[in-house]
Amino acid sequence: MSRRNVSARRRMSLGQWSACGATGLLIAASLTAYGMYNDALSIDTEEVDPDGWGDRPPEVEGLHNILLLGTDERAGDEAGFSEENGVRPDVLVIVSIDADNGGVTMVNLPRDLIVELPACDAVGDYPGSAGGSDQLNHAMFYGGMDCQGNAVETVTGVHLEHIVAVDFAGFEEIVDTIGGVEMCVPEPVDDPKADLTLEAGEQRLSGEQALGLARSRASTEFGSDLNRIENQQRLMGAIMREVTSGDLLSSPTTLYGFIDAVTDSLVTDDDLNVDRMRELAIAVREVDLEQMNMVTVPVLEHPADENKLTFDDPAARELFAAVAAGEVLAEEEAEESEEEAEEPVEPSDVSVRILNGTVTDGLAAQVEPLLAQEGFTVTGTGNPQARVPEATTVYHGPGQEAEAELLASALTSATTEEVPDLEGDALELVMAQADWGPVIGLGGGSDGADGTGDGDGGALDGLDTSTAAEDEVTCG
């Protein structure tokens, strides 16, 4: 089985229509809480009975987990609804709101995941299901929002407080009410199935174009659901930036039109009343886009069907456990605090003595220009006298950990070690016989000082995550 990852550093996933729904829902909640917009009361609801879900994961005080579903009730090749197959959400996202710090974590679950679905009773037009191995988003067809919520909570272990569904048709109107979204389209797109034609370059997308880009597989590198999620993530960030930095909140006409579009496109569980909406609005009233973290659950190709996916354990389980406990934001904040506390180290900041501990004469002299080419300052070469390690080692004095890690990352194989009484300010690189391979450039060896190595085993280590603050794809 091969690993399937979304690309781009710090990228997590949320369908952009769900982002609009979440944003509009919280704005509507705030206004309704102050009696300014009573139409928020008109949001459609569907009965959900979590008491019938069996043994549930524990709640965590101050943590609000909402399941967002993106559905399409129109006919067509790419639609998620027809008389034959019923409603199946294209987008499933767990949104975790931390009331203590106003942070938001969003975990995208690809629709093609094969999981063990719990049983669902037949209710109304829903046929019910005995459960078993099936695609995650099929639970909606078997038993509506109630069955879909039960399935997601069961397979992730994350306690769900509420469920919100947003339809695609409403999404177009939502985007149009804010005047479209600014996006970089790196390559031309021509996708008849999504009814989408776009030229490459920076441009403002209409609601129809944004929806087409979110649904298009032709606009992605490999034409897969996971790659399509990348577009959805970028659109989500663009919408959030538009909503928070534009004229939406200062223009009553635009604001009310936005909320009208949102309330027309939402269906929530019947327990998400105005009081609960107000609580959520208070929790995120001062949220910074840097605190809106997005991540896609780690997955693998399914062994029986390359077009389907399965969880990549234990990484997926570790992520779910962190989300369930409200620990994802804590990890992010700790990492950011460390980054802010230290100035980034550049190769030009690092001086090093190169010592040849191998039987190959002249090796230090061969390595000197290669390190110099990378920007390091070489203060001298020679042979080791005090320390002759079995493996190539970068010795450093107190407080030089970052410099040593940066140098080690430029080598094929190297470890670092502190020497309290190391002479001078220069690092000491001792090349060992066992692994004296050539320099291969920054990032070639151990975990670098940029934090992109294996890390210490946290739930986000090795996962591609992002925030809504900035689009990492640019058009030059």
C-alpha positions as CSV (number, residue, x, y, z in Angstrom):
1,M,0.0,0.0,0.0
2,S,1.3,3.5,-0.7
3,R,0.8,6.6,1.4
4,R,-1.5,9.3,0.0
5,N,-0.7,12.8,1.3
6,V,-2.0,16.2,0.4
7,S,0.8,18.5,-0.6
8,A,2.1,21.8,0.5
9,R,3.6,22.6,3.9
10,R,1.1,23.2,6.7
11,R,-2.1,22.3,4.8
12,M,-5.3,20.8,6.4
13,S,-8.7,20.4,4.8
14,L,-12.1,21.9,4.7
15,G,-14.5,22.2,1.8
16,Q,-15.0,25.8,1.1
17,W,-18.8,25.6,1.1
18,S,-18.6,24.3,4.7
19,A,-16.3,27.2,5.5
20,C,-18.9,29.7,4.3
21,G,-21.5,27.9,6.3
22,A,-19.5,27.9,9.5
23,T,-18.6,31.5,9.1
24,G,-22.1,32.6,8.3
25,L,-23.5,30.5,11.1
26,L,-21.3,32.1,13.7
27,I,-22.0,35.7,12.4
28,A,-25.7,34.9,12.4
29,A,-25.4,33.6,15.9
30,S,-23.7,36.7,17.1
31,L,-26.3,39.0,15.6
32,T,-29.2,36.9,16.7
33,A,-27.8,36.9,20.2
34,Y,-28.1,40.6,20.3
35,G,-31.6,40.7,18.6
36,M,-30.2,42.1,15.4
37,Y,-31.1,39.4,12.9
38,N,-34.0,37.1,13.8
39,D,-33.9,35.4,10.4
40,A,-31.2,33.1,11.8
41,L,-34.1,31.3,13.5
42,S,-35.3,30.1,10.1
43,I,-32.4,27.6,9.6
44,D,-33.8,24.2,8.7
45,T,-33.2,21.4,11.1
46,E,-33.1,17.6,11.0
47,E,-33.7,15.3,14.0
48,V,-30.6,13.8,15.4
49,D,-30.6,11.4,18.4
50,P,-27.0,11.0,19.8
51,D,-28.5,9.0,22.7
52,G,-29.1,6.2,20.3
53,W,-25.5,6.0,19.2
54,G,-24.4,3.7,22.0
55,D,-21.2,4.2,24.0
56,R,-19.9,7.6,23.1
57,P,-16.5,9.2,23.5
58,P,-16.2,11.6,26.5
59,E,-16.9,15.3,26.2
60,V,-14.0,17.7,27.0
61,E,-15.0,20.9,28.8
62,G,-14.6,24.0,26.6
63,L,-14.2,22.0,23.4
64,H,-17.0,22.2,20.8
65,N,-16.7,19.6,17.9
66,I,-19.0,20.1,14.9
67,L,-19.4,17.8,11.9
68,L,-19.7,19.9,8.7
69,L,-21.1,18.1,5.6
70,G,-21.0,19.4,2.1
71,T,-23.9,17.9,0.0
72,D,-25.2,18.3,-3.5
73,E,-28.9,17.7,-4.1
74,R,-28.8,18.5,-7.8
75,A,-28.6,15.9,-10.6
76,G,-25.5,15.6,-12.8
77,D,-22.3,13.6,-13.3
78,E,-20.6,15.2,-10.3
79,A,-23.6,15.5,-8.0
80,G,-23.9,13.7,-4.8
81,F,-27.7,13.1,-5.1
82,S,-30.0,11.1,-7.4
83,E,-33.1,9.1,-7.1
84,E,-31.0,6.0,-7.2
85,N,-28.2,6.8,-4.7
86,G,-29.7,9.4,-2.4
87,V,-27.7,12.1,-0.6
88,R,-24.0,11.4,0.0
89,P,-21.9,14.2,1.3
90,D,-18.8,15.1,-0.8
91,V,-17.2,16.8,2.1
92,L,-16.9,15.7,5.8
93,V,-15.1,17.9,8.2
94,I,-14.7,17.8,12.0
95,V,-14.4,21.4,13.2
96,S,-13.1,21.7,16.7
97,I,-13.5,25.0,18.5
98,D,-11.5,25.6,21.7
99,A,-13.5,28.1,23.8
100,D,-10.5,28.7,26.1
101,N,-8.3,30.3,23.4
102,G,-10.7,30.9,20.4
103,G,-8.7,28.5,18.2
104,V,-10.2,26.3,15.5
105,T,-8.9,23.0,14.2
106,M,-10.5,21.5,11.1
107,V,-9.9,17.8,10.2
108,N,-11.0,16.7,6.7
109,L,-12.2,13.1,6.1
110,P,-12.0,12.1,2.5
111,R,-15.3,10.8,1.2
112,D,-13.7,7.7,-0.3
113,L,-12.7,6.3,3.0
114,I,-13.7,2.7,3.7
115,V,-14.6,2.1,7.3
116,E,-16.7,-0.1,9.6
117,L,-20.0,1.7,9.6
118,P,-22.3,1.2,12.7
119,A,-25.9,0.0,12.1
120,C,-28.6,2.6,11.4
121,D,-32.3,2.2,11.8
122,A,-34.7,2.8,8.9
123,V,-36.4,6.1,9.5
124,G,-38.8,7.9,7.1
125,D,-37.3,7.8,3.6
126,Y,-34.0,6.4,4.9
127,P,-33.6,2.6,4.4
128,G,-31.3,2.0,7.3
129,S,-28.3,-0.4,7.4
130,A,-27.0,-3.3,9.3
131,G,-23.5,-1.7,9.3
132,G,-20.2,-3.2,8.2
133,S,-17.4,-2.3,5.8
134,D,-18.6,0.6,3.6
135,Q,-17.7,4.0,2.3
136,L,-17.9,6.6,5.1
137,N,-20.2,9.1,3.3
138,H,-22.7,6.3,2.5
139,A,-24.0,6.6,6.1
140,M,-25.9,9.7,5.1
141,F,-27.9,7.7,2.5
142,Y,-28.7,5.0,5.1
143,G,-29.9,7.3,7.9
144,G,-29.4,11.0,7.2
145,M,-27.5,13.3,9.5
146,D,-28.1,11.1,12.5
147,C,-26.5,8.0,10.9
148,Q,-23.6,10.1,9.4
149,G,-22.8,11.7,12.7
150,N,-22.9,8.3,14.5
151,A,-20.5,6.9,11.8
152,V,-18.0,9.7,12.1
153,E,-18.0,9.7,15.9
154,T,-17.6,5.9,16.0
155,V,-14.7,5.7,13.6
156,T,-12.8,8.8,14.9
157,G,-13.5,8.6,18.6
158,V,-14.2,12.4,18.6
159,H,-17.3,13.5,20.6
160,L,-19.5,15.4,18.2
161,E,-21.7,18.2,19.7
162,H,-23.5,19.3,16.5
163,I,-23.9,18.6,12.8
164,V,-24.3,21.2,10.0
165,A,-24.9,20.4,6.4
166,V,-24.4,23.0,3.6
167,D,-25.6,22.4,0.0
168,F,-23.6,23.3,-3.1
169,A,-26.3,25.4,-4.7
170,G,-26.3,27.7,-1.7
171,F,-22.6,27.9,-1.8
172,E,-22.6,29.7,-5.1
173,E,-24.9,32.4,-3.7
174,I,-22.8,32.7,-0.6
175,V,-19.6,33.4,-2.6
176,D,-21.4,35.8,-4.9
177,T,-22.8,37.9,-1.9
178,I,-19.2,38.6,-0.8
179,G,-18.2,39.6,-4.3
180,G,-16.3,36.5,-5.2
181,V,-12.9,35.3,-3.9
182,E,-9.4,36.2,-5.0
183,M,-7.4,33.1,-6.0
184,C,-4.2,32.1,-7.8
185,V,-4.9,29.5,-10.5
186,P,-1.4,28.2,-11.3
187,E,-2.3,26.2,-14.4
188,P,-5.2,26.6,-16.9
189,V,-8.3,24.5,-16.1
190,D,-10.6,22.9,-18.7
191,D,-13.1,20.5,-17.1
192,P,-16.4,19.9,-18.9
193,K,-17.6,17.7,-16.1
194,A,-17.4,20.5,-13.6
195,D,-18.5,23.0,-16.2
196,L,-15.3,25.0,-15.6
197,T,-12.8,26.8,-17.8
198,L,-10.2,29.0,-16.1
199,E,-7.1,30.7,-17.4
200,A,-3.9,30.6,-15.3
201,G,-3.1,33.5,-13.0
202,E,-4.4,35.6,-10.2
203,Q,-8.2,36.2,-10.6
204,R,-11.4,36.8,-8.7
205,L,-13.7,33.8,-8.9
206,S,-17.5,33.9,-9.0
207,G,-19.6,31.5,-6.9
208,E,-20.1,29.2,-9.9
209,Q,-16.3,29.2,-10.7
210,A,-15.3,28.6,-7.1
211,L,-17.7,25.7,-6.8
212,G,-16.4,24.3,-10.1
213,L,-12.8,24.5,-8.9
214,A,-13.7,22.8,-5.6
215,R,-15.4,19.9,-7.4
216,S,-13.0,19.5,-10.4
217,R,-10.7,16.6,-10.5
218,A,-9.2,17.7,-13.8
219,S,-7.7,20.8,-12.0
220,T,-5.6,18.6,-9.7
221,E,-2.3,17.0,-10.3
222,F,-3.4,13.4,-10.1
223,G,-7.2,13.8,-10.5
224,S,-7.9,12.3,-7.1
225,D,-10.2,13.2,-4.2
226,L,-7.2,14.0,-2.0
227,N,-5.8,16.4,-4.6
228,R,-9.2,18.0,-5.0
229,I,-9.2,18.7,-1.3
230,E,-6.2,20.9,-1.8
231,N,-8.3,23.3,-3.9
232,Q,-11.0,23.2,-1.3
233,Q,-8.5,24.1,1.4
234,R,-7.2,27.0,-0.6
235,L,-10.7,28.2,-1.4
236,M,-11.6,28.0,2.3
237,G,-8.7,30.2,3.2
238,A,-9.6,32.7,0.5
239,I,-13.2,32.9,1.7
240,M,-12.1,33.4,5.3
241,R,-9.7,36.1,4.3
242,E,-12.4,37.8,2.3
243,V,-15.0,37.6,5.1
244,T,-12.6,38.9,7.8
245,S,-10.7,41.5,5.9
246,G,-13.3,42.9,3.5
247,D,-16.3,45.1,3.9
248,L,-18.7,42.3,4.9
249,L,-19.0,43.2,8.6
250,S,-19.2,47.0,8.0
251,S,-21.9,46.8,5.3
252,P,-25.4,45.9,6.6
253,T,-26.7,45.2,3.1
254,T,-23.8,42.9,2.2
255,L,-23.9,41.3,5.7
256,Y,-27.6,40.6,5.7
257,G,-27.4,39.2,2.1
258,F,-24.5,37.0,3.2
259,I,-26.5,35.7,6.2
260,D,-29.6,35.2,4.0
261,A,-27.6,33.0,1.7
262,V,-26.1,31.1,4.5
263,T,-29.4,30.4,6.4
264,D,-31.0,29.3,3.1
265,S,-28.3,26.7,2.5
266,L,-27.9,25.2,6.0
267,V,-29.5,22.3,7.7
268,T,-28.5,21.7,11.3
269,D,-29.2,19.1,14.0
270,D,-32.3,20.0,16.0
271,D,-30.3,20.8,19.1
272,L,-28.3,23.6,17.6
273,N,-30.5,26.5,18.8
274,V,-29.8,30.2,19.1
275,D,-28.4,29.8,22.6
276,R,-25.9,27.2,21.4
277,M,-25.0,29.3,18.4
278,R,-24.3,32.2,20.7
279,E,-21.9,30.1,22.8
280,L,-20.0,29.1,19.6
281,A,-19.9,32.8,18.5
282,I,-18.5,33.9,21.8
283,A,-15.9,31.1,21.6
284,V,-14.5,32.4,18.2
285,R,-15.3,36.1,18.5
286,E,-11.7,37.1,18.3
287,V,-10.2,34.2,16.3
288,D,-7.1,35.0,14.3
289,L,-6.8,33.3,10.9
290,E,-3.4,32.0,12.1
291,Q,-5.4,30.0,14.7
292,M,-7.6,28.4,12.1
293,N,-5.6,25.2,11.6
294,M,-6.4,22.7,8.9
295,V,-5.3,19.1,8.5
296,T,-6.3,16.1,6.4
297,V,-6.3,12.7,8.2
298,P,-3.4,10.4,7.1
299,V,-4.7,7.8,4.7
300,L,-3.5,4.9,2.5
301,E,-4.8,3.4,-0.7
302,H,-7.2,0.6,0.2
303,P,-5.6,-2.8,-0.4
304,A,-8.7,-4.1,-2.3
305,D,-9.4,-1.0,-4.4
306,E,-6.9,1.7,-5.4
307,N,-9.7,4.2,-5.9
308,K,-10.7,3.9,-2.2
309,L,-8.8,4.9,0.9
310,T,-8.2,3.6,4.4
311,F,-6.8,5.2,7.6
312,D,-3.1,5.2,7.9
313,D,-2.6,4.0,11.5
314,P,-1.2,4.7,13.9
315,A,-0.8,8.3,12.6
316,A,-4.6,8.7,12.0
317,R,-5.4,7.4,15.5
318,E,-2.9,9.7,17.1
319,L,-4.4,12.7,15.3
320,F,-8.0,11.8,16.3
321,A,-6.9,11.3,19.9
322,A,-5.3,14.7,19.9
323,V,-8.4,16.3,18.4
324,A,-10.7,14.5,20.9
325,A,-8.6,15.8,23.8
326,G,-8.2,19.3,22.4
327,E,-4.5,18.9,22.2
328,V,-3.9,19.8,18.5
329,L,-3.9,23.6,19.1
330,A,-1.8,23.2,22.2
331,E,0.9,21.5,20.0
332,E,0.7,24.2,17.4
333,E,0.9,27.0,19.9
334,A,3.9,25.4,21.6
335,E,5.7,25.0,18.3
336,E,4.9,28.6,17.3
337,S,6.1,29.9,20.7
338,E,9.4,28.1,20.2
339,E,9.8,29.5,16.7
340,E,9.0,33.1,17.9
341,A,11.4,32.8,20.8
342,E,14.4,32.1,18.6
343,E,15.7,34.0,15.6
344,P,16.0,31.7,12.5
345,V,19.5,30.4,11.9
346,E,21.0,30.8,8.5
347,P,24.1,29.0,7.1
348,S,26.0,32.3,7.1
349,D,25.6,32.4,10.9
350,V,27.5,29.1,11.3
351,S,31.3,28.8,11.5
352,V,32.8,25.3,11.5
353,R,36.1,23.5,11.7
354,I,36.1,20.3,9.5
355,L,38.1,17.4,11.0
356,N,38.8,14.2,9.0
357,G,38.4,11.2,11.2
358,T,38.5,8.7,8.2
359,V,41.4,6.9,6.5
360,T,40.8,8.9,3.3
361,D,43.4,11.6,3.0
362,G,42.2,15.0,2.0
363,L,38.5,14.4,2.7
364,A,38.2,17.6,4.9
365,A,39.6,19.7,2.0
366,Q,37.1,18.1,-0.4
367,V,34.1,18.9,1.9
368,E,35.2,22.5,2.6
369,P,34.1,24.0,-0.7
370,L,30.8,22.1,-0.6
371,L,29.9,23.5,2.8
372,A,31.1,27.0,1.7
373,Q,28.9,26.7,-1.3
374,E,25.9,26.1,1.0
375,G,26.8,29.3,2.8
376,F,28.7,28.0,5.9
377,T,31.9,29.6,7.0
378,V,34.8,27.1,7.3
379,T,37.4,28.3,9.7
380,G,39.9,25.5,9.1
381,T,40.4,21.8,8.4
382,G,42.5,19.1,10.0
383,N,42.3,15.8,11.9
384,P,40.6,15.2,15.2
385,Q,42.7,15.0,18.4
386,A,40.3,14.9,21.4
387,R,37.2,13.3,19.9
388,V,37.1,10.5,17.3
389,P,33.4,9.3,17.1
390,E,32.2,6.2,15.4
391,A,29.6,8.2,13.5
392,T,29.9,11.6,11.9
393,T,29.2,14.2,14.6
394,V,28.7,17.9,14.9
395,Y,30.1,19.1,18.2
396,H,28.8,22.4,19.6
397,G,29.0,24.5,22.7
398,P,26.1,25.5,25.0
399,G,23.4,27.5,23.2
400,Q,24.5,26.4,19.7
401,E,21.9,23.6,19.2
402,A,20.1,25.3,16.3
403,E,23.4,26.0,14.5
404,A,24.5,22.4,15.0
405,E,21.2,21.0,13.7
406,L,21.4,23.2,10.6
407,L,24.9,22.0,9.8
408,A,23.9,18.3,10.5
409,S,21.0,18.7,8.1
410,A,23.4,19.5,5.3
411,L,25.2,16.2,5.6
412,T,24.3,12.7,4.4
413,S,24.4,11.4,7.9
414,A,25.3,13.2,11.1
415,T,24.4,13.6,14.8
416,T,24.9,16.5,17.1
417,E,26.5,16.5,20.6
418,E,27.1,19.3,23.1
419,V,30.6,19.9,24.5
420,P,30.5,22.3,27.4
421,D,34.2,23.3,27.0
422,L,34.4,23.4,23.2
423,E,37.1,25.9,22.2
424,G,36.0,29.0,20.4
425,D,32.7,29.8,18.7
426,A,33.1,27.6,15.7
427,L,31.3,24.2,15.5
428,E,33.5,21.1,15.1
429,L,32.5,18.6,12.4
430,V,34.3,15.3,12.8
431,M,33.7,12.9,9.8
432,A,33.7,9.3,10.7
433,Q,34.9,6.3,8.6
434,A,31.5,4.5,8.8
435,D,29.5,7.2,7.0
436,W,31.8,9.8,5.4
437,G,29.5,10.2,2.4
438,P,29.5,13.5,0.5
439,V,27.6,16.6,1.3
440,I,24.2,16.5,-0.4
441,G,22.8,19.9,0.5
442,L,20.6,21.3,3.2
443,G,17.9,18.9,4.3
444,G,19.9,15.8,3.4
445,G,20.4,14.3,6.8
446,S,19.1,14.7,10.3
447,D,16.1,16.7,11.4
448,G,16.8,20.3,10.5
449,A,16.5,23.5,12.5
450,D,13.4,24.4,10.4
451,G,11.3,21.9,12.2
452,T,10.5,19.7,9.3
453,G,12.1,16.5,10.6
454,D,10.4,13.6,12.4
455,G,10.1,15.6,15.6
456,D,9.2,14.2,18.9
457,G,6.2,12.0,18.1
458,G,3.5,14.6,18.4
459,A,0.1,14.1,16.7
460,L,0.9,16.6,13.9
461,D,4.5,15.4,13.3
462,G,4.8,14.3,9.6
463,L,1.3,15.7,8.7
464,D,0.8,18.5,6.2
465,T,-1.1,21.3,7.9
466,S,-2.0,24.9,7.1
467,T,-3.8,27.9,8.4
468,A,-6.4,30.2,6.7
469,A,-4.1,33.2,7.0
470,E,-2.3,32.9,3.7
471,D,-2.5,31.0,0.4
472,E,0.8,29.2,-0.1
473,V,0.2,28.9,-3.9
474,T,1.3,32.1,-5.7
475,C,1.2,33.3,-9.3
476,G,4.6,34.9,-9.3
